[in-house]
Amino acid sequence: MSRLVTLFLAALALTSVASAQVISTAPDQYQVHYFSNATLGDTINITNTGASGGIEPTGNLCANVYAFDPSQEIISCCSCLITPNGLASLSTLGDVLFNTLTGSIPSSISVAIIGSQQATCNPSTVTPGVLASGLRAWGTTLHVLPTVTPTAYTMTETEFSGSDLSLTELIRLTSTCGFIQADASGYGLCNSCPESGAAGAAKKK
């Protein structure tokens, strides 16, 4: 499966004529976070501030989630509908790593979230014209405590970091996710925000 993705991305690189131009500088339209020890209970909490509209359905946002292994390979994607002032949670193990493209479950991952307004949330059909502001996301991650035997962990929760979004990055994410949806035999499709409410250190799946 990994070989198929490599070949697909190589073809995409050869055929794409898009430049690396920045298409969004709004920090909440494209956000990233890392998770260490992701198989032990890390979580992602996402809310909609109402910045793109405070009432349903015009203010609804799609949180388009893309997960990467340490080798920068996209291993899963999904999309979550979040209403104004709503709150949704994902477990890295139970949702994001539930059904990876490669079949393996890495212990560390990075996660990108793109905010959009679409009639139907779909991480493979996000375009520059549907990018939207108003998402906020936080992630909990476990860190090994040094010089402690047996191994013990401490948990931290930090906000996702906003970043510029380039057209080539958007094309890569959406095209790879489209490949996953069409040709990966069901692999690489993570669960989409199965629970409402914020999840903290106690949540494990």
N, C-alpha and C positions, 0 to 999 in steps of 0.2 A: 504493500500500500504506500509506503514511504517513497518507493521508486516512482510510482505513478504520479505522486504529487510533485516530485522533483522534475519529472519530464514536463508536467503541465506548467509549472512555474517557468521553466526554461523557454517553453513555447510562448508563454505570455510575455516574457522579457524581449523576445525577438520580434514579436508582432506589435507590441504596444508603441504608439507614437506619442503618447502623453508625455508631457514634460514634468519636471519635479516641482512645478509651481505650487505655492501654498494656496489652498482654496479656502481655508478657514483659520483665523487667528483667535476665534472665540474659545477660551480655555475650557469651557464646559461642553463643547461639541465633540472633542476628542480627548479622552482621558486614559491614562495608563497606570498600572500598578504591578508590583511583583509579589509573588507568594512563595516563601520557603517552607519546606515541610508541609506541602499542600495536601498530602494524603492523611494528615492527622487532625484535620478539623477546621481549616481556614474558611472564612465566609466573606461574602460581598454583599453590602447593603446599598441600595440605590433608591433615591427619591427624586421626585419631580417638583421643582420649586414653584412652578406656575409662571416662569418668566416668559414662556411662549404662549401663555393663555391660561387663565386661572379657573376655567370651567370646562366640563366635559361636553362634547368630545373634542372641541376645537383645541383644547390645551393638552390633550393626551400626547405623550412622547413614547417613542420606541428607544429602548436601550439595547443597542446591537452589540453583542458580546463576542469577542474573538480571543481565543486562548492559544498560547504558543509554548512549545517546549523550549529547553535551554539552547537548542540548535536553531532557533528561530522558525521552526516549522509550525504552521497552523495545525492544531490538533482537534479543535472543535469550534463551533460557532452556533449562536442562537440569538433570539430576539425576545425582549420582554416589553409588554405594553404597561406603561405606568401613568396613572391618572394624576392630575394636579394634586399635590400634597400627599400622594400615595407613597407607599413604601414597599419594596420587594427585596427579597433576600435569596442568594444562591449559595450553596455549599460547593466549595471547590471539588471535593471528592464525589459528592452525591449528584451534582448537577454538571459542573464544567468538565470533570474528568470521568463522567459516568460512562461515556461511550466514545472514546477517542478515535480519531482517524487511523492512527497507527496500531491501535490495540494495546499499546503500552501506557502505563500511568506514571509519568515523571513525578518526582518528589518536589520539584520546583518549576514554576511556570510564570509567565507574564501574561497579563490580561489587558486588552484594549476595549474601550467602550465608546461607541459613536452614538450621539444623540440625533434623532431624526423625527420628522412628522410624516407618516405614511398612512394611507388608507388601510393597508395590511402590513404589520411589522414583518420584515424579512431582511436578514443581514446580508443577503446577496443582491439586493436591489436598491441599496442606498446610493443616491447620486448627490452631487453638490447642491442641487436645487432643493433637496428635502432636509438638509442639515438644520438642526434646531438647538436652541439654548434652553437650559433649565434643569439639566440633570446634575445631581451631586452623588458621588459614590465614595464609600469607605471600604477598606479591607482590613480584616484581622489576619495576622500571620504569626506563626510560632518560630521562636528562635531558641537554639540550644544554649543552655546556660554553661559557660565555661567552668572547668575545674569542679564539676559536680558529678559525683558517682553515687548511684547509677544515673544515667542520662536524664536530665530534667529540662523543661522548657519554660519559657516565659512568652506571653502573648502581648502583642502590640496592635493597636488599631490606628491607622493613618488614612488620610484622605487621598483619593486618586489624584495624580498630578495631571494638570491640563497641558496640552501641547498643540503646536501648529499641526495641521493636517495637510499633507501634500496630495495632489491628484494621483500620483503614482502609488502612494500608500493606500489610498481609497480603492483604486482599481485592483491592487493586489489582494486586499482583504475581501472585497465583494466577489471578485472572480474566483478566488480559491474557495470561498464559501459556496458559490454557485456550483463549482465542480463537486464539492462534497455532497451537496443536495442531490445532484443529478447522477453521479457516477461512482459514489463510494459505498454503494450497497448498504446504506443505512448507518455506516460508521461516521463519526465526526459530528453528529448532531447532539448537542448537549440538551439537557432538560431546560425548559424556559420558565424561570421564576415560579416554581411550584408552590411557594408559600408566600403569604403576606405577613407584614410585620418585620421588625428588625431582628437580626440574629446576632448574638454575641458569642462570648467564649464557650458557653455551654452547649451550643448547637454542634452536633456531629451527625453525619449521615454516611 
